[in-house]
Amino acid sequence: MPPLELSAEEFDALAAQVIDVASEIVRSLDQRRTIPSTSGAETAAAFDLAAPQQGVRAAVVADFEAITAHARASTGRLFPYVVGSGEPVAALGDFLASILNQNVTAWRSAPSAVTVEKTVVRWLAEAIGCSGFSGNLTSGGSLANLMALAMAREAHAPANDAGARPCLVYASEEVHMSIPKAVALLGIGRDHLRLIETDDAFRIKTDALEEAIASDRAHGLRPAAIVASAGTITTGAVDPLSRLAEIARENELWLHVDGAYGAPAAMVEPARFNGLEHADSISLDAHKWLYQPLDCSLLLYRDPAIARTTFAYTGDYAKTLSEDPVEGFAFFEESVELSRRFRALKLWLSLRYHGLATFRAAIEENLRLARLLAHLVEQEPSLELLAPVELSAVCFRWTNDSEDTLNTRNAEILHRTAARGNVALSHAIVRGHFGLRACIVNHRTTEDDVHAIVHEVLSAAQAP
Ligand SMILES: Cc1ncc(COP(=O)(O)O)c(C=O)c1O
């Protein structure tokens, strides 16, 4: 037998053990701490080991159990940043995708996988009201945003051959950090990202945007793209997409909608996302609010020709020999990535298993629970909301101290809440105030879990 090959019996036994461990994790989630009690020294002692020259065979399963013990658990009380909850049918899909090990470069290499991915992209585009968009799955919203802005640049200030030329990108000051990162990487430069102020609801001020575009034009500069946020990272604000689409059209600019966090909510509250269908590109992270295990993000674009202008640069050895529109299709001509994992399988299995109606119900429930949390915060005299709750991100703070100590006090409360381990929150800086933030994009969260947030924060605040 080849050196690395397993006998069928050995694989069966190992797989059975793995399934037992996985089942135990899923069964016991509710009893687990959400944040493990561990330290840097403990994780280094446990895992910073010498490379194994000889294998331990099936004892390796115990390693996974140790890794689990030092990991955050996907309980219904996991609310930091924008972290999906790892829907288990999709998790099995990830396992099966690795067993099948398709390289989803082009139809000729992975006929079923390519077709499954194109179908899943179509389902999701239709589900958010963007029928007719093309797209592909990427590792995350950061890559989707980078690829979207690469298309915007190629459409409005072509750079692929001659190199980057000065151009401008506009977004609100609440935009996610992946956008400044993308403009830096694309050679547009962070100085050429205009961060426009926001209104009381943290939405971009469109009059300020129009003034900035006009002023830049008057100075002979070249505006290229607007990035709208459909669910800002901090407060979940949705920019006025219809108005932004008009401004983009009037000024002949690319409109990218960063819906990495919020776009799935267009499935249940389409009116809030009016105008999404006029975007040139949209990012939507399925590993956030479609509950998929990492990694799985969707990049949609209106015009696949621009994707190909931006990304197709095919070596002779990779040129497709088929004239057939299905069999000649290559994702690598519309993406940064060449070798690509079969991310679509988990989405296919999870969407087919539950149906889109169940996903809509889960998102609706998260929205309801976020409103419940906002209500509980408003009822509690020592807490206050820091921002309106538009989607499922709730920013709040403890107020029972003098204003000049509140930032430090809330940072300490966050730290103590994490040390208690029951609920995982993140922090939010809202107009200079340090606050606590719970973002509910979790299919396991119940009303009890939402009550636990308030209970844990008050307990941490009142502890001696
Ligand atoms: C609005 C927004 N855009 C982009 C991203 C980046 O996504 P990823 O972490 O998948 O790269 C995030 C992540 O939280 C986000 O909330």
Ligand as a Chemical Component Dictionary entry (heavy atoms), coordinates in Angstrom:
data_LIG
# 
_chem_comp.id                   LIG 
_chem_comp.type                 NON-POLYMER 
_chem_comp.pdbx_formal_charge   0 
_chem_comp.three_letter_code    LIG 
# 
loop_
_chem_comp_atom.comp_id 
_chem_comp_atom.atom_id 
_chem_comp_atom.alt_atom_id 
_chem_comp_atom.type_symbol 
_chem_comp_atom.charge 
_chem_comp_atom.model_Cartn_x 
_chem_comp_atom.model_Cartn_y 
_chem_comp_atom.model_Cartn_z 
_chem_comp_atom.pdbx_ordinal 
LIG C1 C1 C 0 -19.647 44.780 6.584 1  
LIG C2 C2 C 0 -18.507 43.808 6.457 2  
LIG N1 N1 N 0 -17.785 43.790 5.324 3  
LIG C3 C3 C 0 -16.755 42.951 5.156 4  
LIG C4 C4 C 0 -16.390 42.075 6.138 5  
LIG C5 C5 C 0 -15.209 41.166 5.923 6  
LIG O1 O1 O 0 -15.639 39.853 5.839 7  
LIG P1 P1 P 0 -14.625 38.631 6.101 8  
LIG O2 O2 O 0 -14.351 38.666 7.566 9  
LIG O3 O3 O 0 -15.434 37.448 5.683 10 
LIG O4 O4 O 0 -13.421 38.847 5.282 11 
LIG C6 C6 C 0 -17.091 42.064 7.352 12 
LIG C7 C7 C 0 -16.709 41.171 8.451 13 
LIG O5 O5 O 0 -17.198 41.246 9.544 14 
LIG C8 C8 C 0 -18.204 42.933 7.506 15 
LIG O6 O6 O 0 -18.945 42.954 8.612 16 
# 
loop_
_chem_comp_bond.comp_id 
_chem_comp_bond.atom_id_1 
_chem_comp_bond.atom_id_2 
_chem_comp_bond.value_order 
_chem_comp_bond.pdbx_ordinal 
LIG C1 C2 SING 1  
LIG C2 N1 SING 2  
LIG C2 C8 DOUB 3  
LIG N1 C3 DOUB 4  
LIG C3 C4 SING 5  
LIG C4 C5 SING 6  
LIG C4 C6 DOUB 7  
LIG C5 O1 SING 8  
LIG O1 P1 SING 9  
LIG P1 O2 DOUB 10 
LIG P1 O3 SING 11 
LIG P1 O4 SING 12 
LIG C6 C7 SING 13 
LIG C6 C8 SING 14 
LIG C7 O5 DOUB 15 
LIG C8 O6 SING 16 
# 
